[in-house]
Structures are given as C-alpha cells and as structure tokens.
Amino acid sequence: MKLLLDTHIWIWSLLEPGRLTKRVVKALESKQNELWLSPISVWECLILVERGRIILNQDVYDWLSEARRRAPMKEALMTTEIAIESRRIKLSHEDPADGFLAATAKVLDLTLVTSDRRLMKGKGFQILPNR
C-alpha cells in the first residue's frame, strides 16, 4: 500500500508516536508499504512552529533535515493536475492544505493516513483512519 501521511500523522510519528493507533503504527512500519509526504505537510509544519502550536528543541529547519533523514519518504510532488483536483474534490470544509492532500491522494492513487474527521468524510480518495 502507498500511504500519504497527513501533516499531523507525520509529526506525531516523529514527536508523539503514542498518538498513533496500533493499526497505523503497523502500517507505517511495514516494509511492504511505501510512505509518502507532500511538501504541503512541510509547509504546514513550518506554519505550526511559527504560530507556536508545535514546540521543537531545535531550529525548525534543522529538525526538518533530521526528520527527512530519520524517516525517509517518497515526495508527493505538486502538479498542475493535483492543483486542479484540489478545487474539484468535495470536502466538508475549505482548508486548502486538506484539499491539496486529498487531491494528492486521489491523483497519485495513495491512501491518506489521517485523524482528521473532516477528511475522513471526503469522497473520491482512500483513507486509513487513525482511530
């Protein structure tokens, strides 16, 4: 299975793994699965640190470099097709980052790993719920 980590799942896997369910931990640790990360998640992480919603013990840019070394993932590059799909995909809310992640999952045929109940209600893309 090809798994696209929602921003919070990626951050929790590195900083608070106890917030992940056994099912998600097993999926993330399985050598049979590919782990994918969107640049949107890196962007969201930077914003969360800037706003003080995530506190790191080191510079955020150093943390990001270390995180990429500790947990290498395939990069889900942004494409024109994903940008267009982000406006077509139907979500119950207007969070642009969630739209991009859902569209990325759909276009690249990835399963989005999330705890976000609003994303779990989305249609047209696969979800692995962390619950």
RACORPE-V727023 format. One record per helix or strand of 2 or more residues. SS is the DSSP state (H for helix, E for strand). FROM is the first residue (numbers start at 1). TO is the last residue. If there is no record, write none. Layout:
[[SS FROM TO] [SS FROM TO]]
//
This chain:
[[E 2 5] [H 7 15] [H 17 19] [H 22 29] [E 34 38] [H 39 50] [H 60 70] [E 74 76] [H 80 88] [H 96 107] [E 111 114] [H 117 120] [E 126 129]]
//
